[in-house]
Amino acid sequence: MPHKDHDTLIAAAVIVLMKRPDARFLIAGKGPEEHALFESIKRMGLLGKVILAGHRADSAAMLKALDVYVQSSWGEGMGSVLIEAAACGVPVCATRAGGIPEVVEDGGTGLLVEPRNPEALAGIILRMLGDETLRAGFAAEARKGLGRFGLTKMAVEMERIYDALD
């Protein structure tokens, strides 16, 4: 979808690959931007380095195979895949778009940058890739905080909101 801002991700990938030619980017999912995204990857000479995986039924296994999960959105709701990444023990690099900062605490459970800034996104990706201890720490902190996204917690919060309306 357009709000996922794959153009920023592709531009960041170019920067990362200049410094880490062994890096690979995997984009999963299907949607109306797929053809344009493929053409952009081809035009930038990134075939085989940025891989379009299409729709995947094994998303948890795919997430667990990543060193870092990156979300380049300029607009986003909560971003449930960020919770899935945390549950799979994968650290996150993302933008401060929409509800993302409600899920990822910058410097605590992941790294955040402003949307539409490929240089900044590449910077935090490179920082994360270059520091295994940092990745492990963010993944552990994110996993510890997963309870705040459970159904019970959401029900309690919803009840609190309704009670406040009386």
DSSP file (Angstrom, degrees, kcal/mol; ACC not computed):
  #  RESIDUE AA STRUCTURE BP1 BP2  ACC     N-H-->O    O-->H-N    N-H-->O    O-->H-N    TCO  KAPPA ALPHA  PHI   PSI    X-CA   Y-CA   Z-CA
    1    1 A M    >         0   0    0      0, 0.0     3,-1.8     0, 0.0     4,-0.3   0.000 360.0 360.0 360.0 149.8    0.0    0.0    0.0
    2    2 A P  G >   +     0   0    0      0, 0.0     3,-2.0     0, 0.0    72,-0.1   0.852 360.0  62.0 -54.8 -38.2    1.3    3.5   -0.7
    3    3 A H  G 3  S+     0   0    0      1,-0.3    71,-2.0     2,-0.1    72,-1.2   0.652  88.0  71.8 -67.7 -12.3    1.4    4.5    3.0
    4    4 A K  G <  S-     0   0    0     -3,-1.8    68,-0.4    69,-0.2    -1,-0.3   0.673  94.6-146.6 -73.2 -15.9    4.0    1.7    3.6
    5    5 A D    X>  +     0   0    0     -3,-2.0     4,-1.4    -4,-0.3     3,-0.6   0.920  28.6 174.4  51.8  58.5    6.4    4.0    1.7
    6    6 A H  H 3> S+     0   0    0     -5,-0.3     4,-2.9     1,-0.2     5,-0.2   0.749  72.3  69.5 -65.6 -22.9    8.5    1.4    0.0
    7    7 A D  H 3> S+     0   0    0      2,-0.2     4,-2.4     1,-0.2    -1,-0.2   0.919 100.8  46.3 -60.7 -41.9   10.3    4.1   -2.0
    8    8 A T  H <> S+     0   0    0     -3,-0.6     4,-2.5     2,-0.2    -1,-0.2   0.903 112.4  50.7 -65.8 -40.2   12.0    5.3    1.3
    9    9 A L  H  X S+     0   0    0     -4,-1.4     4,-2.5     2,-0.2    -2,-0.2   0.923 111.0  48.1 -62.6 -43.8   12.8    1.6    2.1
   10   10 A I  H  X S+     0   0    0     -4,-2.9     4,-2.0     2,-0.2    -2,-0.2   0.918 112.3  48.8 -64.0 -43.7   14.4    1.1   -1.3
   11   11 A A  H  X S+     0   0    0     -4,-2.4     4,-1.6     1,-0.2    -1,-0.2   0.907 112.5  48.4 -62.6 -40.9   16.4    4.3   -1.1
   12   12 A A  H  X S+     0   0    0     -4,-2.5     4,-2.8     1,-0.2    -2,-0.2   0.884 107.7  56.2 -64.7 -38.1   17.6    3.3    2.4
   13   13 A A  H  X S+     0   0    0     -4,-2.5     4,-3.0     1,-0.2    -2,-0.2   0.898 103.8  53.6 -60.9 -40.9   18.5   -0.2    1.1
   14   14 A V  H  X S+     0   0    0     -4,-2.0     4,-1.2     2,-0.2    -1,-0.2   0.933 111.8  45.1 -58.3 -46.0   20.7    1.4   -1.5
   15   15 A I  H  X S+     0   0    0     -4,-1.6     4,-1.0     2,-0.2     3,-0.4   0.932 114.5  47.6 -64.8 -46.9   22.6    3.3    1.2
   16   16 A V  H >X S+     0   0    0     -4,-2.8     4,-3.1     1,-0.2     3,-0.9   0.922 109.4  53.7 -60.7 -44.5   22.8    0.3    3.5
   17   17 A L  H 3< S+     0   0    0     -4,-3.0    -1,-0.2     1,-0.3    -2,-0.2   0.756 100.0  61.4 -66.6 -24.2   24.1   -1.9    0.6
   18   18 A M  H 3< S+     0   0    0     -4,-1.2    -1,-0.3    -3,-0.4    -2,-0.2   0.855 119.1  28.1 -66.6 -32.9   26.9    0.5   -0.1
   19   19 A K  H << S+     0   0    0     -4,-1.0    -2,-0.2    -3,-0.9    -1,-0.2   0.722 135.1  31.2 -99.0 -26.5   28.2   -0.1    3.4
   20   20 A R    ><  +     0   0    0     -4,-3.1     3,-2.5    -5,-0.2    -1,-0.2  -0.653  63.7 173.0-131.6  74.8   27.0   -3.6    3.9
   21   21 A P  T 3  S+     0   0    0      0, 0.0    -4,-0.1     0, 0.0    -1,-0.1   0.676  78.2  63.1 -61.6 -15.2   26.9   -5.4    0.5
   22   22 A D  T 3  S+     0   0    0     -3,-0.1    -5,-0.1     2,-0.0    -2,-0.0   0.567  81.2 108.1 -82.9  -9.3   26.1   -8.7    2.2
   23   23 A A    <   -     0   0    0     -3,-2.5     2,-0.3    -7,-0.1    -3,-0.0  -0.316  51.4-163.0 -68.6 151.5   22.7   -7.3    3.5
   24   24 A R        -     0   0    0      2,-0.0     2,-0.4    26,-0.0    26,-0.2  -0.990   7.3-149.0-135.5 144.9   19.5   -8.5    2.0
   25   25 A F  E     -a   50   0A   0     24,-3.1    26,-3.4    -2,-0.3     2,-0.5  -0.954   8.9-163.6-116.8 132.1   16.0   -6.9    2.2
   26   26 A L  E     -a   51   0A   0     -2,-0.4     2,-0.5    24,-0.2    26,-0.2  -0.969   2.3-169.2-120.0 123.2   12.9   -9.0    2.2
   27   27 A I  E     -a   52   0A   0     24,-3.2    26,-3.0    -2,-0.5    27,-0.7  -0.959   9.8-167.7-115.8 119.8    9.5   -7.5    1.5
   28   28 A A  E     +a   54   0A   0     -2,-0.5    27,-0.2    25,-0.2     2,-0.1  -0.746  38.8  52.8-106.4 153.5    6.5   -9.7    2.1
   29   29 A G        -     0   0    0     25,-3.0    25,-0.4    -2,-0.3     2,-0.3  -0.359  64.4-107.3 115.2 167.5    2.9   -9.2    1.1
   30   30 A K        +     0   0    0     24,-0.2    -2,-0.0    -2,-0.1    23,-0.0  -0.934  46.4 127.1-128.9 153.5    0.8   -8.4   -2.0
   31   31 A G    >   -     0   0    0     -2,-0.3     3,-1.6     1,-0.0     4,-0.3  -0.982  68.4 -66.4 174.8-177.9   -0.9   -5.3   -3.0
   32   32 A P  T 3  S+     0   0    0      0, 0.0     4,-0.3     0, 0.0     3,-0.2   0.661 122.7  56.7 -67.0 -16.8   -1.5   -2.6   -5.7
   33   33 A E  T 3> S+     0   0    0      1,-0.2     4,-2.7     2,-0.1     5,-0.2   0.464  78.2  98.2 -91.2  -2.3    2.1   -1.3   -5.4
   34   34 A E  H <> S+     0   0    0     -3,-1.6     4,-2.5     1,-0.2     5,-0.2   0.890  82.8  45.0 -59.0 -47.0    3.8   -4.7   -6.2
   35   35 A H  H  > S+     0   0    0     -4,-0.3     4,-2.4    -3,-0.2    -1,-0.2   0.941 115.9  46.3 -64.8 -46.9    4.5   -4.1   -9.9
   36   36 A A  H  > S+     0   0    0     -4,-0.3     4,-2.2     1,-0.2    -1,-0.2   0.881 112.3  52.4 -61.8 -37.9    5.8   -0.6   -9.4
   37   37 A L  H  X S+     0   0    0     -4,-2.7     4,-2.5     2,-0.2    -1,-0.2   0.923 109.0  49.0 -64.3 -44.8    7.9   -1.8   -6.5
   38   38 A F  H  X S+     0   0    0     -4,-2.5     4,-2.5     1,-0.2    -2,-0.2   0.922 111.2  50.1 -60.5 -44.0    9.4   -4.6   -8.6
   39   39 A E  H  X S+     0   0    0     -4,-2.4     4,-2.8     1,-0.2    -1,-0.2   0.886 110.5  50.0 -63.2 -38.7   10.2   -2.1  -11.4
   40   40 A S  H  X S+     0   0    0     -4,-2.2     4,-2.1     2,-0.2    -1,-0.2   0.916 110.4  49.5 -64.7 -44.0   11.9    0.2   -8.9
   41   41 A I  H  <>S+     0   0    0     -4,-2.5     5,-2.8     2,-0.2     6,-0.4   0.916 114.4  45.5 -61.1 -43.5   14.0   -2.6   -7.5
   42   42 A K  H ><5S+     0   0    0     -4,-2.5     3,-1.5     1,-0.2    -2,-0.2   0.933 111.7  51.1 -65.5 -46.9   15.0   -3.6  -11.0
   43   43 A R  H 3<5S+     0   0    0     -4,-2.8    -1,-0.2     1,-0.3    -2,-0.2   0.838 110.0  50.5 -60.5 -34.8   15.7    0.0  -12.1
   44   44 A M  T 3<5S-     0   0    0     -4,-2.1    -1,-0.3    -5,-0.2    -2,-0.2   0.448 115.1-115.8 -84.9   0.2   17.9    0.5   -9.0
   45   45 A G  T < 5S+     0   0    0     -3,-1.5    -3,-0.2    -4,-0.3    -2,-0.1   0.828  77.6 127.5  72.4  31.6   19.9   -2.7   -9.7
   46   46 A L    >>< +     0   0    0     -5,-2.8     4,-2.6    -6,-0.2     3,-2.5   0.288  20.8 136.7-107.3   9.7   18.7   -4.4   -6.5
   47   47 A L  B 34 S+b   50   0A   0     -6,-0.4     4,-0.1     1,-0.3    -9,-0.0  -0.364  80.0  17.2 -58.5 132.8   17.4   -7.6   -7.9
   48   48 A G  T 34 S+     0   0    0      2,-0.5    -1,-0.3   -23,-0.1     3,-0.2   0.221 122.9  64.5  86.2 -14.6   18.5  -10.4   -5.6
   49   49 A K  T <4 S+     0   0    0     -3,-2.5   -24,-3.1     1,-0.4     2,-0.5   0.707 106.3  38.4-107.3 -33.4   19.3   -7.9   -2.8
   50   50 A V  E  < S-ab  25  47A   0     -4,-2.6    -2,-0.5   -26,-0.2     2,-0.5  -0.978  84.8-164.5-116.1 114.3   15.7   -6.7   -2.3
   51   51 A I  E     -a   26   0A   0    -26,-3.4   -24,-3.2    -2,-0.5     2,-0.8  -0.863  16.6-147.2-110.6 128.3   13.5   -9.7   -2.6
   52   52 A L  E     -a   27   0A   0     -2,-0.5   -24,-0.2   -26,-0.2   -26,-0.1  -0.843  16.8-179.2 -92.0 113.1    9.7   -9.6   -3.0
   53   53 A A  E     -     0   0A   0    -26,-3.0   -25,-0.2    -2,-0.8    -1,-0.1   0.542  24.0-149.7 -91.8  -8.1    8.4  -12.6   -1.2
   54   54 A G  E     -a   28   0A   0    -27,-0.7   -25,-3.0   -25,-0.4     2,-0.2  -0.211  54.0 -15.0  69.5-166.0    4.7  -12.1   -1.9
   55   55 A H  S    S-     0   0    0    -27,-0.2     2,-0.4   -26,-0.1   -27,-0.0  -0.527  71.3-163.2 -71.5 135.9    2.0  -13.3    0.5
   56   56 A R        -     0   0    0     -2,-0.2     3,-0.4     1,-0.1    -2,-0.1  -0.982  25.4-167.2-127.5 130.6    3.4  -15.7    3.1
   57   57 A A  S    S+     0   0    0     -2,-0.4     2,-0.3     1,-0.2     3,-0.3   0.667  91.0  62.3 -82.0 -18.4    1.4  -18.0    5.3
   58   58 A D     >  +     0   0    0      1,-0.2     4,-2.3     2,-0.1    -1,-0.2  -0.311  61.2 143.5-101.9  48.3    4.6  -18.6    7.4
   59   59 A S  H  >  +     0   0    0     -3,-0.4     4,-2.8    -2,-0.3    -1,-0.2   0.851  69.0  53.4 -61.9 -35.9    5.0  -15.0    8.6
   60   60 A A  H  > S+     0   0    0     -3,-0.3     4,-2.4     2,-0.2    -1,-0.2   0.936 110.7  46.6 -64.7 -44.5    6.2  -16.0   12.0
   61   61 A A  H  > S+     0   0    0      1,-0.2     4,-0.9     2,-0.2    -2,-0.2   0.893 113.4  49.7 -63.6 -38.6    8.9  -18.3   10.6
   62   62 A M  H >< S+     0   0    0     -4,-2.3     3,-0.7     2,-0.2     4,-0.4   0.927 110.6  49.4 -66.3 -44.1    9.9  -15.5    8.1
   63   63 A L  H >< S+     0   0    0     -4,-2.8     3,-1.8     1,-0.2    -2,-0.2   0.920 107.1  55.2 -60.1 -43.5   10.1  -12.9   10.9
   64   64 A K  H 3< S+     0   0    0     -4,-2.4    -1,-0.2     1,-0.3    -2,-0.2   0.731 101.6  59.6 -63.2 -21.4   12.3  -15.2   13.1
   65   65 A A  T << S+     0   0    0     -4,-0.9    -1,-0.3    -3,-0.7    -2,-0.2   0.580  90.2  94.3 -82.1  -9.9   14.7  -15.5   10.2
   66   66 A L    <   -     0   0    0     -3,-1.8     3,-0.1    -4,-0.4    -3,-0.0  -0.509  60.6-156.0 -85.8 149.9   15.4  -11.7   10.1
   67   67 A D  S    S+     0   0    0      1,-0.4     2,-0.3    -2,-0.2    -1,-0.1   0.800  87.5   7.9 -82.7 -35.6   18.1   -9.8   11.9
   68   68 A V        -     0   0    0     22,-0.1     2,-0.5     2,-0.0    -1,-0.4  -0.995  66.5-140.5-146.7 139.8   16.0   -6.6   11.9
   69   69 A Y  E     -c   92   0B   0     22,-2.9    24,-2.8    -2,-0.3     2,-0.4  -0.909  23.7-162.0-100.1 132.3   12.4   -5.8   11.0
   70   70 A V  E     -c   93   0B   0     -2,-0.5     2,-0.5    22,-0.2    24,-0.2  -0.954  12.1-173.3-119.5 131.9   12.1   -2.4    9.2
   71   71 A Q  E     +c   94   0B   0     22,-2.2    24,-1.0    -2,-0.4   -66,-0.1  -0.972   4.6 178.4-124.8 116.1    8.9   -0.4    8.8
   72   72 A S        +     0   0    0     -2,-0.5    44,-0.4   -68,-0.4   -64,-0.2   0.170  26.9 148.1-102.8  16.4    9.2    2.6    6.5
   73   73 A S        -     0   0    0      1,-0.1    24,-0.3    22,-0.1   -69,-0.2  -0.094  38.6-164.2 -57.7 145.9    5.6    3.9    6.6
   74   74 A W  S    S+     0   0    0    -71,-2.0     2,-0.3     1,-0.3    24,-0.3   0.512  88.7  26.6 -98.8 -12.1    4.7    7.6    6.4
   75   75 A G  S    S+     0   0    0    -72,-1.2    -1,-0.3    22,-0.2     2,-0.3  -0.979  75.7 155.3-147.5 135.0    1.2    6.7    7.8
   76   76 A E        -     0   0    0     -2,-0.3    23,-1.2    -3,-0.1    24,-0.2  -0.986  33.5-142.5-160.6 145.5    0.3    3.8   10.0
   77   77 A G  S    S-     0   0    0     -2,-0.3    22,-2.1    21,-0.2    23,-0.2   0.597  79.1 -47.1 -74.8-121.3   -2.3    2.7   12.5
   78   78 A M  S    S-     0   0    0     20,-0.1    25,-0.1    21,-0.1     4,-0.1   0.807  71.2-131.1 -85.3 -31.4   -0.8    0.7   15.3
   79   79 A G    >>  -     0   0    0      3,-0.1     3,-2.1     2,-0.1     4,-0.7   0.977  19.6-164.7  78.3  67.2    1.2   -1.6   13.1
   80   80 A S  H 3> S+     0   0    0      1,-0.3     4,-2.0     2,-0.2     3,-0.5   0.763  84.1  68.9 -59.4 -25.4    0.4   -5.1   14.4
   81   81 A V  H 3> S+     0   0    0      1,-0.2     4,-2.6     2,-0.2    -1,-0.3   0.787  91.5  61.5 -65.1 -24.0    3.3   -6.6   12.6
   82   82 A L  H <> S+     0   0    0     -3,-2.1     4,-2.0     2,-0.2    -1,-0.2   0.880 104.7  47.0 -66.2 -37.4    5.6   -4.7   15.0
   83   83 A I  H  X S+     0   0    0     -4,-0.7     4,-2.5    -3,-0.5    -2,-0.2   0.893 111.4  51.6 -68.3 -40.5    4.0   -6.7   17.8
   84   84 A E  H  X S+     0   0    0     -4,-2.0     4,-1.5     2,-0.2    -2,-0.2   0.905 108.4  51.2 -62.5 -41.6    4.5   -9.8   15.8
   85   85 A A  H  <>S+     0   0    0     -4,-2.6     5,-2.7     1,-0.2     4,-0.4   0.926 110.5  49.1 -61.3 -44.3    8.2   -8.9   15.3
   86   86 A A  H ><5S+     0   0    0     -4,-2.0     3,-1.5     1,-0.2    -2,-0.2   0.917 109.1  52.2 -60.9 -43.3    8.6   -8.4   19.1
   87   87 A A  H 3<5S+     0   0    0     -4,-2.5    -1,-0.2     1,-0.3    -2,-0.2   0.803 109.7  50.0 -63.6 -28.2    6.9  -11.7   19.8
   88   88 A C  T 3<5S-     0   0    0     -4,-1.5    -1,-0.3    -3,-0.2    -2,-0.2   0.434 119.0-111.5 -89.4  -0.2    9.4  -13.4   17.4
   89   89 A G  T < 5 +     0   0    0     -3,-1.5    -3,-0.2    -4,-0.4    50,-0.2   0.801  69.6 141.5  77.3  29.5   12.4  -11.7   19.1
   90   90 A V      < -     0   0    0     -5,-2.7    -1,-0.2    49,-0.1   -22,-0.1  -0.916  48.2-130.0-109.1 123.8   13.2   -9.4   16.1
   91   91 A P        -     0   0    0      0, 0.0   -22,-2.9     0, 0.0     2,-0.4  -0.320  25.8-130.3 -69.3 156.4   14.4   -5.9   16.8
   92   92 A V  E     -cd  69 110B   0     17,-0.6    19,-2.4   -24,-0.2     2,-0.4  -0.902  22.9-174.3-119.8 136.0   12.7   -3.0   15.0
   93   93 A C  E     +cd  70 111B   0    -24,-2.8   -22,-2.2    -2,-0.4     2,-0.3  -0.999  36.1 143.1-115.7 126.6   13.8    0.0   13.0
   94   94 A A  E     -cd  71 112B   0     17,-2.4    19,-1.7    -2,-0.4     2,-0.2  -0.898  46.6 -94.2-152.9 177.8   10.8    2.1   12.0
   95   95 A T  E     - d   0 113B   0    -24,-1.0    19,-0.2    -2,-0.3   -22,-0.1  -0.559  34.9-114.4 -95.9 166.2    9.5    5.6   11.4
   96   96 A R        +     0   0    0     17,-2.0     2,-0.2    -2,-0.2    18,-0.1   0.000  67.8 141.1 -87.0  29.0    7.6    7.7   13.9
   97   97 A A    >   -     0   0    0    -24,-0.3     3,-2.3    16,-0.2   -22,-0.2  -0.489  65.0 -43.0 -78.8 140.3    4.4    7.5   11.8
   98   98 A G  T 3  S-     0   0    0    -24,-0.3   -21,-0.2     1,-0.3   -20,-0.1  -0.098 123.6 -10.3  51.0-128.0    1.0    7.2   13.2
   99   99 A G  T >> S+     0   0    0    -22,-2.1     3,-1.5   -23,-1.2     4,-0.6   0.369 103.5 103.8 -87.9   4.7    0.8    4.7   16.1
  100  100 A I  H X> S+     0   0    0     -3,-2.3     4,-2.9     1,-0.3     3,-1.9   0.907  77.0  55.4 -55.7 -45.6    4.2    3.2   15.6
  101  101 A P  H 34 S+     0   0    0      0, 0.0    -1,-0.3     0, 0.0    -2,-0.1   0.696  99.1  63.2 -64.3 -14.6    5.7    5.0   18.6
  102  102 A E  H <4 S+     0   0    0     -3,-1.5    -2,-0.2     1,-0.1     3,-0.1   0.712 115.4  31.2 -75.8 -19.8    2.9    3.5   20.8
  103  103 A V  H << S+     0   0    0     -3,-1.9     2,-0.6    -4,-0.6    -3,-0.1   0.789 121.5  48.0-103.1 -40.6    4.4    0.1   20.0
  104  104 A V     <  -     0   0    0     -4,-2.9     2,-0.7     4,-0.0    -1,-0.2  -0.917  69.1-152.5-111.4 119.5    8.2    0.9   19.6
  105  105 A E    >>> -     0   0    0     -2,-0.6     4,-2.6    -3,-0.1     3,-2.4  -0.814  29.2-118.9 -90.4 116.3    9.9    3.0   22.2
  106  106 A D  B 345S+e  110   0B   0     -2,-0.7     5,-0.2     1,-0.3    -1,-0.0  -0.338  96.3   2.8 -59.1 122.3   12.8    4.8   20.5
  107  107 A G  T 345S+     0   0    0      3,-3.2    -1,-0.3    -2,-0.1     4,-0.1   0.367 130.6  63.7  82.8  -5.6   16.0    3.7   22.2
  108  108 A G  T <45S+     0   0    0     -3,-2.4    33,-0.2     2,-0.4    -2,-0.2   0.755 122.4   2.5-113.2 -50.6   14.2    1.3   24.5
  109  109 A T  T  <5S-     0   0    0     -4,-2.6   -17,-0.6     1,-0.2     2,-0.3   0.362 132.0 -27.0-120.3   1.7   12.5   -1.4   22.3
  110  110 A G  E   <S-de  92 106B   0     -5,-1.2    -3,-3.2   -19,-0.1     2,-0.4  -0.970  72.2 -79.0 174.4-169.0   13.8   -0.3   18.9
  111  111 A L  E     -d   93   0B   0    -19,-2.4   -17,-2.4    -2,-0.3     2,-0.3  -0.972  36.9-168.0-124.3 137.1   15.0    2.7   16.9
  112  112 A L  E     +d   94   0B   0     -2,-0.4     2,-0.3   -19,-0.2   -17,-0.2  -0.920   7.3 177.6-125.5 148.6   12.7    5.3   15.3
  113  113 A V  E     -d   95   0B   0    -19,-1.7   -17,-2.0    -2,-0.3   -16,-0.2  -0.902  42.1 -82.1-137.1 167.6   13.3    8.1   12.7
  114  114 A E    >   -     0   0    0     -2,-0.3     3,-0.5   -19,-0.2     7,-0.1  -0.407  57.1 -97.7 -67.9 148.4   11.1   10.6   11.0
  115  115 A P  T 3  S+     0   0    0      0, 0.0   -41,-0.1     0, 0.0    -1,-0.1  -0.199 101.4  26.5 -63.2 158.9    9.1    9.3    8.0
  116  116 A R  T 3  S+     0   0    0    -44,-0.4    -2,-0.1     1,-0.1   -42,-0.1   0.808  86.8 117.9  59.8  36.0   10.3    9.9    4.4
  117  117 A N    <>  +     0   0    0     -3,-0.5     4,-2.4     1,-0.1     5,-0.2  -0.743  34.9 176.4-131.3  84.9   14.0   10.1    5.4
  118  118 A P  H  > S+     0   0    0      0, 0.0     4,-2.8     0, 0.0     5,-0.2   0.828  80.1  55.7 -61.7 -32.6   15.9    7.3    3.7
  119  119 A E  H  > S+     0   0    0      2,-0.2     4,-2.1     1,-0.2     5,-0.1   0.933 111.0  43.6 -65.2 -44.8   19.3    8.5    5.1
  120  120 A A  H  > S+     0   0    0      2,-0.2     4,-2.1     1,-0.2     5,-0.2   0.908 114.1  50.6 -66.7 -41.1   18.1    8.4    8.7
  121  121 A L  H  X S+     0   0    0     -4,-2.4     4,-2.1     1,-0.2    -2,-0.2   0.932 110.9  48.8 -62.5 -45.0   16.4    5.0    8.1
  122  122 A A  H  X S+     0   0    0     -4,-2.8     4,-2.8     1,-0.2     5,-0.2   0.888 108.0  57.0 -60.2 -38.7   19.6    3.6    6.6
  123  123 A G  H  X S+     0   0    0     -4,-2.1     4,-2.2     1,-0.2    -1,-0.2   0.915 109.4  42.4 -60.4 -44.9   21.5    5.0    9.6
  124  124 A I  H  X S+     0   0    0     -4,-2.1     4,-2.4     2,-0.2    -1,-0.2   0.840 113.1  53.4 -74.9 -29.6   19.4    3.1   12.1
  125  125 A I  H  X S+     0   0    0     -4,-2.1     4,-3.0    -5,-0.2     5,-0.2   0.951 111.8  45.5 -63.9 -47.7   19.4    0.0   10.1
  126  126 A L  H  X S+     0   0    0     -4,-2.8     4,-2.0     2,-0.2    -2,-0.2   0.899 112.2  51.7 -62.5 -40.6   23.2    0.1    9.8
  127  127 A R  H  < S+     0   0    0     -4,-2.2     4,-0.3    -5,-0.2    -1,-0.2   0.935 113.4  44.4 -60.5 -45.8   23.5    0.8   13.6
  128  128 A M  H >< S+     0   0    0     -4,-2.4     3,-1.2     1,-0.2     7,-0.3   0.917 113.2  49.8 -66.7 -44.2   21.3   -2.1   14.4
  129  129 A L  H 3< S+     0   0    0     -4,-3.0    -1,-0.2     1,-0.2    -2,-0.2   0.825 109.8  53.2 -64.1 -30.4   23.0   -4.5   12.0
  130  130 A G  T 3< S+     0   0    0     -4,-2.0     2,-0.4    -5,-0.2    -1,-0.2   0.468 105.1  56.4 -85.2  -1.0   26.4   -3.5   13.4
  131  131 A D    <>  +     0   0    0     -3,-1.2     4,-2.2    -4,-0.3    -1,-0.2  -0.801  51.7 178.9-139.4  94.3   25.6   -4.2   17.0
  132  132 A E  H  > S+     0   0    0     -2,-0.4     4,-2.5     1,-0.2     5,-0.2   0.849  87.6  54.7 -62.7 -35.8   24.4   -7.7   18.0
  133  133 A T  H  > S+     0   0    0      2,-0.2     4,-2.4     1,-0.2    -1,-0.2   0.907 107.9  49.4 -65.4 -41.7   24.2   -6.7   21.7
  134  134 A L  H  > S+     0   0    0      2,-0.2     4,-2.6     1,-0.2     5,-0.2   0.927 111.2  49.5 -61.1 -46.8   21.9   -3.8   20.8
  135  135 A R  H  X S+     0   0    0     -4,-2.2     4,-2.4    -7,-0.3    -2,-0.2   0.930 112.3  47.4 -58.8 -46.9   19.7   -6.0   18.7
  136  136 A A  H  X S+     0   0    0     -4,-2.5     4,-2.3     1,-0.2    -1,-0.2   0.894 112.1  50.2 -63.7 -40.6   19.4   -8.6   21.5
  137  137 A G  H  X S+     0   0    0     -4,-2.4     4,-2.4     2,-0.2    -2,-0.2   0.928 112.3  45.6 -65.1 -46.0   18.6   -5.9   24.1
  138  138 A F  H  X S+     0   0    0     -4,-2.6     4,-2.6     1,-0.2     5,-0.2   0.917 112.9  51.0 -63.4 -42.7   15.9   -4.2   22.0
  139  139 A A  H  X S+     0   0    0     -4,-2.4     4,-2.1    -5,-0.2    -2,-0.2   0.912 111.5  47.7 -61.5 -42.7   14.3   -7.6   21.2
  140  140 A A  H  X S+     0   0    0     -4,-2.3     4,-2.0     2,-0.2    -1,-0.2   0.918 113.2  47.3 -65.9 -43.7   14.3   -8.6   24.9
  141  141 A E  H  X S+     0   0    0     -4,-2.4     4,-1.3     1,-0.2    -2,-0.2   0.906 112.3  49.8 -64.7 -41.7   12.8   -5.3   26.0
  142  142 A A  H  < S+     0   0    0     -4,-2.6     3,-0.2     1,-0.2     4,-0.2   0.902 110.0  50.8 -63.8 -40.5   10.1   -5.5   23.3
  143  143 A R  H >< S+     0   0    0     -4,-2.1     3,-1.3     1,-0.2     4,-0.2   0.888 106.1  55.5 -64.9 -39.0    9.2   -9.0   24.2
  144  144 A K  H >< S+     0   0    0     -4,-2.0     3,-0.5     1,-0.2    -1,-0.2   0.827 107.2  51.3 -62.1 -31.3    8.9   -8.0   27.9
  145  145 A G  G >< S+     0   0    0     -4,-1.3     3,-1.3    -3,-0.2    -1,-0.2   0.375  77.7 100.0 -89.6   5.5    6.3   -5.3   27.0
  146  146 A L  G X   +     0   0    0     -3,-1.3     3,-2.2     1,-0.3    -1,-0.2   0.786  65.8  74.5 -63.7 -26.9    4.1   -7.5   24.9
  147  147 A G  G X  S+     0   0    0     -3,-0.5     3,-1.5     1,-0.3     6,-0.3   0.775  83.5  66.8 -58.0 -27.6    1.5   -7.9   27.7
  148  148 A R  G <  S+     0   0    0     -3,-1.3    -1,-0.3     1,-0.3    -2,-0.2   0.590  99.5  52.3 -72.2  -7.4    0.3   -4.4   27.2
  149  149 A F  G <  S+     0   0    0     -3,-2.2    -1,-0.3    -4,-0.2    -2,-0.2   0.318  84.9 115.5-107.5   6.6   -1.1   -5.4   23.8
  150  150 A G  S <> S-     0   0    0     -3,-1.5     4,-2.2    -4,-0.2     5,-0.2  -0.295  77.1-113.4 -75.1 161.8   -3.1   -8.5   25.0
  151  151 A L  H  > S+     0   0    0      1,-0.2     4,-2.4     2,-0.2     5,-0.2   0.870 115.3  54.0 -62.7 -39.4   -6.9   -8.7   24.8
  152  152 A T  H  > S+     0   0    0      2,-0.2     4,-2.4     1,-0.2    -1,-0.2   0.941 109.8  47.2 -62.0 -46.8   -7.3   -8.7   28.6
  153  153 A K  H  > S+     0   0    0     -6,-0.3     4,-2.3     1,-0.2    -1,-0.2   0.907 112.5  49.6 -61.2 -42.8   -5.3   -5.5   28.9
  154  154 A M  H  X S+     0   0    0     -4,-2.2     4,-2.4     2,-0.2    -1,-0.2   0.886 110.4  50.7 -65.4 -38.0   -7.2   -3.8   26.1
  155  155 A A  H  X S+     0   0    0     -4,-2.4     4,-2.4     2,-0.2    -2,-0.2   0.912 110.1  49.5 -65.4 -42.9  -10.6   -4.8   27.7
  156  156 A V  H  X S+     0   0    0     -4,-2.4     4,-2.1     2,-0.2    -2,-0.2   0.920 112.6  47.5 -61.6 -44.3   -9.5   -3.4   31.1
  157  157 A E  H  X S+     0   0    0     -4,-2.3     4,-2.0     2,-0.2    -2,-0.2   0.897 111.1  51.0 -64.7 -41.1   -8.5   -0.1   29.4
  158  158 A M  H  X S+     0   0    0     -4,-2.4     4,-2.4     1,-0.2    -1,-0.2   0.911 110.3  49.5 -62.9 -42.3  -11.7    0.0   27.4
  159  159 A E  H  X S+     0   0    0     -4,-2.4     4,-2.7     1,-0.2    -1,-0.2   0.894 108.6  53.4 -63.4 -40.0  -13.7   -0.5   30.6
  160  160 A R  H  X S+     0   0    0     -4,-2.1     4,-1.7     2,-0.2    -1,-0.2   0.902 109.0  49.1 -61.0 -41.5  -11.7    2.3   32.3
  161  161 A I  H  X S+     0   0    0     -4,-2.0     4,-0.8     2,-0.2    -2,-0.2   0.933 112.2  47.4 -64.1 -46.8  -12.6    4.7   29.5
  162  162 A Y  H >X S+     0   0    0     -4,-2.4     3,-0.9     1,-0.2     4,-0.5   0.901 109.9  53.1 -61.7 -41.0  -16.3    3.8   29.7
  163  163 A D  H >< S+     0   0    0     -4,-2.7     3,-0.9     1,-0.3    -1,-0.2   0.855 104.1  56.9 -62.4 -34.5  -16.3    4.2   33.5
  164  164 A A  H 3< S+     0   0    0     -4,-1.7    -1,-0.3     1,-0.2    -2,-0.2   0.716  98.5  62.0 -70.9 -19.4  -14.8    7.7   33.0
  165  165 A L  H <<        0   0    0     -3,-0.9    -1,-0.2    -4,-0.8    -2,-0.2   0.674 360.0 360.0 -79.6 -17.5  -17.7    8.7   30.8
  166  166 A D    <<        0   0    0     -3,-0.9    -1,-0.2    -4,-0.5    -2,-0.1   0.489 360.0 360.0 -69.7 360.0  -20.3    8.2   33.6
